[in-house]
Amino acid sequence: MLPTIAWDGETVVMIDQRRLPQEETYLRCRDQHEVAAAIRDMAIRGAPAIGVAAAMGIVLGMQRQASDAAGDRAATFEAIARELAATRPTAVNLSWAIARMRRCLETHLALRTASLVPELLREALAIEREDIDACRRLGDLGALLLPERARVLTHCNAGALATAGYGTALGIVRSAARLGRLEAVFADETRPFLQGARLTLWELMRDGIPTTLITDNMAAHFMARGEINAIVVGADRIAANGDVANKIGTYGLAVLAKEHCIPFLVAAPLSTFDPATPTGVDIPIEERSPHEVTHIAGQRVAPEGAVARHPAFDVTPARLVSAIVCERGVARAPLADSLAQLARIVG
Amino acid sequence: MLPTIAWDGETVVMIDQRRLPQEETYLRCRDQHEVAAAIRDMAIRGAPAIGVAAAMGIVLGMQRQASDAAGDRAATFEAIARELAATRPTAVNLSWAIARMRRCLETHLALRTASLVPELLREALAIEREDIDACRRLGDLGALLLPERARVLTHCNAGALATAGYGTALGIVRSAARLGRLEAVFADETRPFLQGARLTLWELMRDGIPTTLITDNMAAHFMARGEINAIVVGADRIAANGDVANKIGTYGLAVLAKEHCIPFLVAAPLSTFDPATPTGVDIPIEERSPHEVTHIAGQRVAPEGAVARHPAFDVTPARLVSAIVCERGVARAPLADSLAQLARIVG
């Protein structure tokens, strides 16, 4: 199992994803500010993974809280929550994890701080463990939706590194490999941050799953030639109507999948569903620094003074999604009803 | 006018496009081998530009030919032609320019070598001059096909640097700017060689045309938001049925244009038309080194041992092309008939 993030007894340890695949170095976060910085600067990324990081960040913050007064602790919690929630706006798992930690706090607010913190830690570790379980379940479910000799294209990294472990889109890939249904994997390099080239290749090569790296603009060519027969991606937020926010480039792939009559699967745990957001237009899309577009690996590639844009996510309308696979089952068109039904099932 | 390529009296001088935008350095080719290397290694690229380079390369080779015997000279010519034609397989302008130089040779084979070479040079310079004229004409024609407040996306570099001057797709952009029809230009960075980020931005910034750099995978997002209302690209070879080979990524853009009801224009001089190739499947697609995908600007981005693919071009089927603009007019569906008609017109 890849060590994406772990609680080591006192601190939160995470692999520094900015330095992969060249270096396997670990960050040790001692307080919530360091966790917030790690999320903001993308040392850790991937919607489920940053949800786990936020939950652990809350534990770090709350254990520095000396007062036993309920009001003080609630105020401290909200200050920590605000800082963590502000790091990245698109993935809903961040606010989902914070909301879950808040419910835990409210349940145990009668306890003294010394007893409350272990409860919060238990909850954070439950979020971590449940995320791995969810990935395994949705991976096995999703693998059965692939063509029998699947030649899967995936975008960005929706793998073990984007979750507490196993991965969402790459969970489906791993399960398909185990079930003997996987013929090939194509990984988009995923500019500008190159999560595909750096992280997806690194993960899948470690697992011995044969993967071919392509640039983002090659996907259509390989679909037209029949070398790709399914697309599987993760998600950062799924609106109530089934619109999916995910890494920039996902929407274009969904259009290409339709043109080539290829299934377009979205893999995400229920923590990524956001019933409070009606449609994709209501999802905030993070605009990151244009420096990440004009420069690659620290080197300037565009002329001095070049203007660039950098939306980090896009929205794929529900009509282009063949199915959404979560730990409780598979949602299909009409996605709004199907998702609502899955969310209602008692887990 | 940008100095893409020039005959300086004795040698062929070209700007080294591999080093732009960081450095403006010039290569001086003294013989056909140096010209062939410059084309193969992409110091000069762009279908019309490499056609001009090949014509000038033939002059360099033929002026080293001492014999006045017709058979010797024809044999020398064919050896030079083979070397130049083998450099890059997809762009037809290379073999078009060679064929035109061969006709010139055959016309003047009665002359002694000392008189033949000036005829060949005259022809090479005519190819260069006519290419600039063709770009200006097709630029003006194409500009009128754009929406009135055009927000144009272009891919790769089909500019002055890809031609003898002015450009094909960027010729349309330049003419639209002059006619006051241009509101914005988006340039795909165009991985792996980054012609968009490096060359298109450099060219258009020099001309004061406001251009926004995006990664290839952002195009769909900006189309969906209405920020792009036309796509204009160049071509490396146009088959008799109107299928278009162009830089990898072009085909995907054509699919996206259809989905968003945006015009998809192809700009190319008649030297890019290949009536001898029936359809796109008959066009050879160059596979370049996977090293260009696993590395960026000399730095490894993918893990050691990563497998990558690198088709340098793709084929856009005629049904996705709104119009092909050449120096003699505009070809529209059914493209096969329309192209044949334009090719028949005496220039």
Contacts between the chains, C-beta under 8 A, distances in Angstrom:
chain1	res1	chain2	res2	distance
A	21	B	302	7.0
A	21	B	303	4.0
A	21	B	304	7.8
A	22	B	300	7.5
A	155	B	217	8.0
A	188	B	217	7.3
A	189	B	191	7.0
A	189	B	293	7.2
A	189	B	301	7.5
A	189	B	302	7.7
A	190	B	217	7.2
A	191	B	189	7.0
A	191	B	191	6.3
A	191	B	215	4.0
A	191	B	216	6.8
A	191	B	217	6.3
A	192	B	215	5.4
A	194	B	301	5.4
A	197	B	294	7.4
A	197	B	301	4.9
A	197	B	302	4.6
A	197	B	306	7.6
A	198	B	301	6.1
A	198	B	302	7.0
A	198	B	303	7.8
A	201	B	302	5.2
A	201	B	303	5.3
A	201	B	306	4.9
A	202	B	303	5.0
A	205	B	303	5.7
A	205	B	305	7.0
A	205	B	306	6.9
A	210	B	307	7.4
A	211	B	306	7.8
A	211	B	307	7.0
A	212	B	307	5.2
A	212	B	308	6.6
A	212	B	309	5.6
A	213	B	290	7.8
A	213	B	293	6.0
A	213	B	294	6.5
A	213	B	302	5.5
A	213	B	306	5.4
A	213	B	307	6.7
A	213	B	308	4.1
A	213	B	309	7.5
A	214	B	293	7.0
A	214	B	308	6.9
A	214	B	309	5.5
A	215	B	191	4.0
A	215	B	192	5.4
A	215	B	216	7.0
A	215	B	248	7.3
A	215	B	249	7.8
A	215	B	293	5.9
A	216	B	191	6.8
A	216	B	215	7.0
A	216	B	216	4.9
A	216	B	217	4.0
A	216	B	249	8.0
A	217	B	155	8.0
A	217	B	188	7.3
A	217	B	190	7.2
A	217	B	191	6.3
A	217	B	216	4.0
A	217	B	217	7.5
A	217	B	248	5.7
A	217	B	249	2.9
A	217	B	252	6.2
A	218	B	248	5.6
A	218	B	249	7.2
A	218	B	309	6.9
A	218	B	311	6.5
A	218	B	314	7.8
A	219	B	252	6.6
A	220	B	249	7.7
A	220	B	251	5.0
A	220	B	252	3.3
A	220	B	255	6.1
A	220	B	314	6.9
A	221	B	248	6.2
A	221	B	251	6.0
A	221	B	252	7.5
A	221	B	311	5.8
A	221	B	314	4.2
A	222	B	309	7.7
A	224	B	251	6.6
A	224	B	314	7.6
A	224	B	315	7.9
A	248	B	215	7.3
A	248	B	217	5.7
A	248	B	218	5.6
A	248	B	221	6.3
A	249	B	215	7.8
A	249	B	216	8.0
A	249	B	217	2.9
A	249	B	218	7.2
A	249	B	220	7.7
A	251	B	220	5.0
A	251	B	221	6.0
A	251	B	224	6.6
A	252	B	217	6.1
A	252	B	219	6.6
A	252	B	220	3.3
A	252	B	221	7.5
A	252	B	252	6.9
A	252	B	256	6.1
A	255	B	220	6.1
A	255	B	255	6.4
A	255	B	256	5.8
A	255	B	259	4.8
A	256	B	252	6.1
A	256	B	255	5.8
A	256	B	256	7.9
A	258	B	259	7.8
A	259	B	255	4.8
A	259	B	258	7.9
A	259	B	259	7.7
A	290	B	213	7.9
A	293	B	189	7.1
A	293	B	213	6.0
A	293	B	214	7.0
A	293	B	215	5.9
A	294	B	197	7.4
A	294	B	213	6.6
A	296	B	296	4.8
A	296	B	297	6.1
A	296	B	299	8.0
A	296	B	301	7.8
A	297	B	296	6.0
A	297	B	297	6.8
A	297	B	299	4.8
A	297	B	301	6.3
A	299	B	296	7.9
A	299	B	297	4.8
A	299	B	299	7.2
A	300	B	22	7.5
A	301	B	189	7.5
A	301	B	194	5.4
A	301	B	197	4.9
A	301	B	198	6.1
A	301	B	296	7.8
A	301	B	297	6.3
A	302	B	21	7.1
A	302	B	189	7.7
A	302	B	197	4.6
A	302	B	198	7.0
A	302	B	201	5.2
A	302	B	213	5.4
A	303	B	21	4.0
A	303	B	198	7.8
A	303	B	201	5.3
A	303	B	202	5.0
A	303	B	205	5.7
A	304	B	21	7.8
A	305	B	205	7.0
A	306	B	197	7.6
A	306	B	201	4.9
A	306	B	205	6.9
A	306	B	211	7.8
A	306	B	213	5.5
A	307	B	210	7.4
A	307	B	211	7.0
A	307	B	212	5.2
A	307	B	213	6.7
A	308	B	212	6.5
A	308	B	213	4.1
A	308	B	214	6.9
A	309	B	212	5.6
A	309	B	213	7.6
A	309	B	214	5.5
A	309	B	218	6.9
A	309	B	222	7.7
A	311	B	218	6.5
A	311	B	221	5.8
A	314	B	218	7.8
A	314	B	220	6.9
A	314	B	221	4.2
A	314	B	224	7.6
A	315	B	224	7.9
